Amino acid sequence: MSPLYLLIGGNQGNRQQIISNATDLIQQHIGSVLASSHIYETEPWGNFQDPDTQPFLNIALLVNTNLTPLQALSAALLIEKELGRQRIGLPSSSNLRTYSSRPIDIDLIFFGNLVINTPTLTLPHPRMHLRRFVLKPLCDIAPNYIHPLLNKTLSTLLSECPDTCSCFCYC
């Protein structure tokens, strides 16, 4: 069994119900949910295509899994698809990163202390330390977890985070 930290978010449809459904499907297909953060409402982060984008709800989960990292990623992508996510991407040659509204997004943040850098999967999540909407919920469940590459606790990363986007407890 390996500890897997996930971040779930979305800003379309019944956001809270979709997060609940995603959590249930994660429990069924990825592993036992050992801890979950509060739900946070956050403003959209990044270069969004739609200027009227709705706020996101985000929650962090600690899951105990028997899956490999790639199996967990595949399961997360299937759960996203089942809950209505349609991935629309730019050509792989593009350096422009744009974001769009979505009912659900499931990101693998940490998988134990593994460091993976492949075209399919990068762990730890490469931009998590720059995003308050990731760090805030993670600090609810693992404030003293040490990032395996940055060698800092999540609470330290949150205090140093340059992101100024709002992140309010939705509880």
C-alpha positions in Angstrom: 0.0 0.0 0.0 1.3 3.5 -0.9 0.1 6.9 0.2 -1.3 9.0 -2.7 -2.2 12.6 -2.3 -4.8 13.9 -4.7 -6.3 17.3 -5.4 -9.9 17.3 -6.8 -11.4 20.4 -8.2 -14.0 21.7 -10.6 -16.1 24.7 -11.4 -19.0 23.4 -13.6 -22.3 21.9 -12.6 -23.2 21.0 -9.0 -19.6 21.3 -7.8 -20.0 19.9 -4.3 -22.0 16.8 -5.6 -19.4 16.1 -8.3 -16.6 16.2 -5.7 -18.6 13.8 -3.6 -19.1 11.5 -6.5 -15.4 11.7 -7.4 -14.5 10.8 -3.8 -16.8 7.8 -3.9 -15.3 6.6 -7.3 -11.8 7.2 -6.0 -12.6 5.0 -3.0 -13.9 2.3 -5.4 -11.2 2.4 -8.0 -8.0 3.8 -6.5 -8.0 3.1 -2.8 -9.2 3.8 0.7 -9.6 7.5 1.5 -7.7 8.0 4.8 -8.1 11.8 5.1 -9.8 14.7 3.3 -9.4 18.4 3.7 -12.0 21.1 4.0 -13.5 22.1 0.6 -12.1 25.4 -0.6 -13.6 27.9 -3.1 -11.0 29.5 -5.2 -10.9 32.0 -8.0 -9.7 30.5 -11.3 -5.9 30.3 -11.6 -3.9 30.8 -14.8 -4.7 31.8 -18.3 -8.4 31.0 -18.7 -10.1 31.1 -22.1 -13.4 32.3 -20.7 -13.4 35.7 -18.8 -16.6 34.7 -17.0 -15.2 31.6 -15.5 -16.9 30.5 -12.2 -15.0 29.8 -9.0 -13.6 26.4 -8.3 -14.2 24.1 -5.4 -11.0 22.1 -4.4 -10.4 19.3 -1.9 -7.3 17.3 -1.1 -7.4 13.6 -0.3 -5.0 11.1 1.2 -5.6 7.7 -0.4 -4.0 4.4 0.5 -3.6 2.5 -2.8 -2.2 -0.8 -4.2 -2.0 0.8 -7.7 1.1 1.9 -9.4 1.4 5.6 -10.2 0.5 5.0 -13.8 -2.5 2.8 -12.9 -3.6 5.5 -10.4 -3.3 8.2 -13.2 -5.3 6.0 -15.6 -8.0 5.4 -13.0 -8.2 9.2 -12.2 -8.6 10.0 -15.9 -11.4 7.4 -16.3 -13.2 8.9 -13.2 -12.9 12.3 -14.7 -14.4 11.1 -18.0 -17.2 9.3 -16.2 -18.1 12.6 -14.4 -18.2 14.6 -17.6 -14.7 15.9 -18.1 -13.8 16.5 -21.7 -10.1 17.1 -22.2 -9.3 19.7 -24.8 -5.7 20.3 -25.3 -3.3 22.4 -27.4 -0.9 20.7 -29.8 2.0 19.2 -27.9 4.3 21.7 -29.7 2.6 24.6 -28.1 4.3 26.4 -25.2 1.1 28.3 -24.3 -0.7 26.8 -21.3 -4.4 27.7 -21.3 -7.0 26.4 -18.9 -10.8 25.9 -19.3 -13.7 25.3 -17.1 -14.4 21.7 -16.2 -16.7 19.7 -14.0 -13.8 17.8 -12.4 -10.1 17.6 -12.4 -8.1 15.0 -10.4 -4.4 15.7 -10.0 -1.9 13.3 -8.5 0.2 15.5 -6.2 2.5 13.0 -4.3 2.8 9.3 -4.5 4.7 8.4 -1.4 8.1 10.0 -1.8 8.5 8.9 -5.5 10.0 11.3 -8.0 8.8 10.5 -11.5 9.5 12.6 -14.6 8.0 11.0 -17.8 6.0 12.4 -20.7 2.9 10.8 -19.1 3.4 11.6 -15.4 5.4 14.0 -13.3 5.5 13.5 -9.5 5.5 15.4 -7.4 3.2 17.7 -9.3 5.5 20.2 -10.9 3.6 23.4 -10.1 1.9 22.5 -6.8 4.2 24.7 -4.7 3.2 27.7 -6.8 -0.6 27.3 -6.2 -2.3 28.3 -3.0 -5.5 26.3 -4.0 -3.3 23.1 -3.9 -1.3 23.9 -0.8 -4.1 25.2 1.4 -6.2 21.9 1.3 -3.0 19.8 1.5 -2.0 21.6 4.7 -5.3 20.5 6.3 -4.3 16.9 6.0 -0.5 16.9 5.9 1.1 20.2 7.0 4.3 18.5 8.0 4.7 16.4 4.9 8.1 17.1 3.3 8.2 17.7 -0.4 10.7 15.1 -1.7 12.4 17.6 -4.1 12.1 20.9 -2.4 12.9 19.5 1.1 10.3 21.8 2.8 7.1 21.0 4.6 3.8 21.8 3.0 3.1 24.5 5.6 6.4 26.2 4.8 5.6 26.0 1.1 2.2 27.6 1.8 3.8 30.4 3.8 6.3 31.0 0.9 3.7 30.6 -1.9 3.8 33.6 -4.4 0.2 32.9 -5.4 -2.2 35.6 -4.2 -5.4 34.1 -5.4 -8.2 33.9 -2.8 -8.9 30.5 -1.2 -11.8 30.4 1.2 -13.1 27.5 3.2 -16.4 26.5 1.6 -17.3 24.2 4.5 
